[in-house]
Amino acid sequence: MSQHVVVVGRGLAGAIVAWKFAERGCRISWWGDGEPGASRVAAGMYNPVSFRRVVEVWNASAHVANLRSTLQAMEEAFGLQGALMHDVPVVKVFANDAYRQTWNERWATDHGVTQWADRGQSAEVLEITSLNAPHGVGKVHAAGWVDVPALLDAMEAHVAAHHTLVDRAWRVHDGLPDGADVVVDCRGVGAVKELSEVGLKVNPNHGDVLTLSTEAGALQTQGHNVNNGKWLLPMRQQNGRQWWRLGATYSWDRPTPAPHAPAAQALKDHMADAFHEGAGHAWDKAQVEAHQAGLRPASPDRRPMVGPWPGQPEGVLMLNGLGTRGVLVGPAAAEALVNYWLDDAPISPEIRPDRFKSVRTRFPD
């Protein structure tokens, strides 16, 4: 008899966990309380390179492989081939010659990051004619974005048709729902207070994101996502205009998901530095079509929290703390949780909730 799995939280984490359990033949009840989540705001970008230190992100190869296989399977199941995952390379605008030197030194040492990126070069070589990049750019070819709102809509429709979609809240003291074999808490920032009581810190990170449009062809990035500390992602052309997503802000002191009005101009001003004078005039005329914000659930070490809910009986699990790299790390994290529950496979100490001393102090066993 298949297991009955209750997944709580209708954001990205909950969607991937529900999908992974369903793939293994489990019956799914997907619960949600209707509260807005960051997943429907995020641009859904994935990038295996950390630009701050020019290194691979943690477990990049495994995460990229799992992301691709998971999204391809979901696209096929939902009849959305090519509509959810989009390969879009990133060009990192070098801030100075020292950064360019650090970037290029990775090839001298055959660093792992070189499998994902190219040596520094001029923007002109890439025919990106709008950029003001006197120190050059670095291209990450193994990057892109996932249409997370479309994924969530498709997953909700799938669960409603083949499993059970439930509009209902859950808190950890509710325990294992009646008739369920396991419950997985994927509430993100909705679980912050309860997690703090067992020594787990999930930091709500406020992020603003803009949707803008410019005249078609006015800004030429050759389909690249431009990063100069912020990012500008090309989306689609519509009615003679090019649509973009621009983000994101990072704030630890804004407790609600409401957009922060000054952030819109701050984001536009920051990205303006990436364009030369002629393109800058076109950028000045960009229209803000939408201003959204959300609270990302970030763990102290930027790795997800995956496994048994501390202090709870068997069958109460969690996946939280996906932070800004949720699209990239979420599929592998969800798979680790599913394999733990169904196959008794160990979860890596790198992502278990009890990796934190504050948890082990409260629950020494």
N, C-alpha and C positions, 0 to 999 in steps of 0.2 A: 504494500500500500504506500502511495507517495506521501511525503511529508507535507504538512500544512505550514507554510512560512508566512508570518505577518511581518511586513516591512513598513516601518513608520518613517514618514518624511517623503514628500513628493518632489524633491530636487534631484540633482544629478546623482548623488550618492545612492539615494533610494531607487532610482530608475535602474542603475547598473546592478545593484544587489538583487533587485527583483528579477532582472533579466537573467543573471547568472544562475539563480536558483531555478527559474523556470526552464532554462536549458537542460538542467539535470532532472527534469521531470517532476518538480515539486509543484504543489498547488499554492498559488500566491494570493494573499490579501494585501493590497497596497493601501495603507492608511495615510490620510493627510488632514490637517486641521484648517486648511484654507489660508494660512498665514503666508505673506509674500516671502519669497526666498531669493537669494543671490543668483541661483542658477539661471533664472529667466532674464537676468540682466547681463551676465557675463558674456564676453565675446567668444568664449570657448576655445581660445587659442592653445596650441601645443607647440612646444619648442624644446628640444633636448639640450640646448646650450644655455648655461648661466652666463649672462653678459657681464656681470659684476667682476668675476674672476676669470672669465673665458675658460670654463671647464664644462664637462658634461654634467647634467643634472643627475641626481641620485638614481642609479639603476636604469639609466636612459634606454639601453638596448631592450631590456625586458619590458619596460613600460611602453615604448613605441610599438613593439611587436604585439603586445596584448591590446593596446588601443586599436590598432589597425584590424586585427582579427575580430575583435568585439564589434566595432562599428560596421564592418563589412557584413557580419552576420545579422546585425539589427537592420541594416538597410535592405538586405535580401528578404528578411521576414516581413518587413513593413511595406515592401514594394517601393522603396525609396532609394534605389541604387544611385549613388553619386550625389544624393541630395543632403546627406547629413555630414559627411566628412569631406573637407576641401583641402587639398594640398596647395599651400601658398607660401613661397619662400619669404624669409625675413632678410632685410638688409639693415645691418647695424651701422649707424653713422658714427664713425670714430670721432671722439671728442678732441683728441690731440694726437701728436706723433708718438707719445709714450704708449698710449693705448694701442695704437696700430702695431707698435713694436711687440708688445705683449701678445697680441693676437697672432702675429706672424711667427713668433718664437715657438708656438705650439707645433708648427710643421718641422722645425729643426729637431724637436725631441720626439716626433711621432706620437704626440699626445692623442688620447682617445677622442678628444673633441674634433679632431680632423676628419673623422668619418661622417660628421654631420654638416660640416661647413667648408667654405673655400678660403683660400688665402686673401689677405686684404688686396683691394683693387680700387680703381677709381669708379665713381658712379657712371662716368661716361662709357666705360667699357661695357657696362650692363645696359647702356642706352637709357638710363634713368635720368632724363634731362632736367627734371624739376629740382633735384636735390642740391643743396648747398653743403658740400662735403669736401672741404679742402684737404682733409687728412685721410680721405678714402672711406671705404665701406667694407664690411665683412658680410658675406652672404651665407645664411643657414638654409640649405636646400631641403632638409628633412623636417619642415615645419608646416603648420596649417591651422585650420580652425574647424570646430564642430558646431553645427547649428543646434545649440542646446535646447532652445525653446521648441524647435521642430521635433527634436528627439523626445522631449518630455510629452509633447502632444501625442506623438505616435505611440509611445509606450503606454500612456493612459488609455488610448483607444484599444491597444492590444490587450491590456489587462482587463478592461471592461468587457471585451468580447470573449476572452478565453479564461479569465480568472475572476477576481473580485476586486472592484475598486470601492473603497470605503471612505466616506467623509467623516472622520472621527479623530479626536485627539487621543494622545497616550502620554503618560508620564511614567517614569521608571518605577515608581511605587505601585503602579497598576499591575506590574509583573507580567507573567505569561498569559496572554488572552485565552479565554475558554476555547478549547478545540484546536489550539495551535501547538505545534511541536517546538517551534522556536520563534522568537521575535527579535528583529534586528532594528536597532535604533539608529536612524540616519537623519536626525533632526537638525544637525548643524548647530547654529547659534541658538536654536530653540532649547537645547539641552545644557546651555552654559551653566546655569545655577546648580542643577543637579550634579553635573560633572565636577564642579568646584568642591562639592561636599565630599567627594571621594578622592580629592587630590589631583584631579585632572583639570588643566587649564586650557580652555579654548578661547582664544582672543578674537572677538568680533572686529574684523578689519573692514572699515567702511571704504567703499570704492565707487566713484562716479564714472560713468561712461556716457559719451555723447554719440548720437547718430547725426551725421551731417551730410549735406549734398553740395556738390560743386558742378559747374558746367562741365559736361562730358568733354574730356580731352584737355581741360584747363590745367590739370595736374597730371604729370606723366610719371608714374612709378613702375610701369611695365608689369603691373599685376603683383608687385611686391608689397609686403607689409613693412612699413618703414618704422624703425625704432631709433629714437634719439633720447632715450630715457623714458619717454612715453611711446605709444605705438599708434600707428594709423593703418587700419586694415581696410583694403578695398572690398566692397561687398557686391554691388550689382549696378547696372545702368538701367535707368527708368525715366521715361519721358524727357530724354535729352540731358539727363543729369547723372553724375556718378555719385553713388552713395558710399559712405565710409562709416566705420566705427572708430572712435578716438578715445583712448584711455591710458591708463586709469589712474585715479588718485588712490592714495593709501593713507588712511587716517585711523588711529587707534582711539580717538577720543570723541567719536560721534556714535552715540548708542542706538540710533534709529536708522532705518534704511532710507530715510527721506533724502532726496538730492540736495546737495549743498550748492546754493545758487552761485557763489563766487567761483566754484570749481570750473564752470563752463568756460569762462573767459581765461582762467589760468591754464586750462588744457589747450585751448586754441593758441594762446600766446607762446606756450612752450613748443608746440609743434611748428609754429611759424618760423622758428630758428632753423628748421630743417630745409627750408626752401630758399632758392636764390630770389633776387628782387622781382623778376618777372612773374615767377610762379607765386611769389608772396602776395602779389596783388590779387591773384585768383583765390588764394587761401583766405585773404581778408574778406572776400565776398561769400565765403562758404555759409550756407544756411544751417542753423541748428534745427534739426527735425525732431529730435527727442533728447531729453536729459533724464537718465535713469541712474539709480544707485542701489546698492545692496550691501549686506554684511556678510563677508566671507568668514568661514570658520577656520581659523589658523591655529595650529599647534605650536608649542614653543620651539620645536626643532624642525618645523615645516614638513614633518612626515605624518601620514595619517595614523589614526588610532584605530586598530583593528583587532577584534577578539571579544572575549567575555567582558561583560559590563562589571567592573569591580564591585564586589560586595553583593552581587545578585546571584540567585540560584542558576543552575545549569539551564540553558535554553534562552537566556537573556544576553544578547550580543550587541555589538555596536560597530559602526564605521563612522568616524567623524574626523574633523581636522584636515579636510582636503585642501583648504586654502586656495591660493592662486593657481595651483597646478592640478586642479581637480580633474580636468579632462585627461591629462597625461597619466596621472597616477591612480585614478579611480578604478579603471578596469582591473588592473592587477591586484589592487587592494581588495576589491570585491571577490575576485576569484580565490584569493588566499582565505577569505572568510568562509566561502562556500566549501572549499576543500577541507577546511578545519572541521566544519560541522558535519558534513556528509561522509568524509573519508578519514576523519581523525588525523588529518595531516597537521604537523606543527606549524604555527605561525611564526615568522621570523621575529626574533627579539627586537629588531629595528622598528617594528610597527605595533607591537603589542602594547596595550594601554599600561601594563605594569612595568614598562621600561623606565618609568619615572619613579624616582625614589619616594616622592610624596605619596604615591599609591602603595608602594611596598611597605611603607611605614604604617599605613592604616590597615593593610591586609597582609601581614607577614607570611601567611601560609600560601 
